[in-house]
Each structure stands twice: as structure tokens, then as C-alpha cells.
């Protein structure tokens, strides 16, 4: 697990809990606090979002991404090239219809 998250959902006052994957249903809002780790300096993380679905029918199966990049305090003569060579850590997302994960996540609320 690269980062820890604390989550709460839909203005429901629940005790925040730690997780490494967030599940959000359509129309739901979730507050998430990302806890960073200083041991990951000079690293770039790919954050990804994909749908969860178990029913029939068509839906947008798009996976979207964002980049989380730690502030690089690099005094390298060729800094720009050096940053491009840093490791890109990709998340391991649950499969599209992993009901066991969804049930486990929802039970935390």
C-alpha cells in the first residue's frame, strides 16, 4: 500500500477508517484525507478511478487517472530529465465487479 486514506461518507458522521481503496456510489459524496509518507520522496504516483458494477446494462467503463507527485528537492544539473526517470507507481484496483470488496468497504460505515 503506497498511501493511507481516511474516509467518511455522505455527511454521515462515521468514525473515519483507514483504507487503500475508496468506493463511491453514484450520487454519493465522500471526504478523503490522503496521508502522505516522507519515505516516498522523489516518486510519482498514478491515482486511478474505475467503475464498479454488478448489474446488467450499459455504463461508462472509463478509467481515469491523476498524478500525485511529491515535491522534488533535487539539485541535479539536469533536473528535468532526472524527474522524468523517477519511478511511476501504479495502483492495484479491484476488478470491475468484486462484490466481496464492495461489501467489506460498505460495512465499515
PyMOL commands that set and color helices and strands:
alter all, ss='L'
color gray80, all
select helices_A, chain A and resi 38-40+79-84+99-107
alter helices_A, ss='H'
color red, helices_A
select strands_A, chain A and resi 4-9+17-19+30-35+44-49+64-69+88-90
alter strands_A, ss='S'
color yellow, strands_A
deselect
rebuild
show_as cartoon
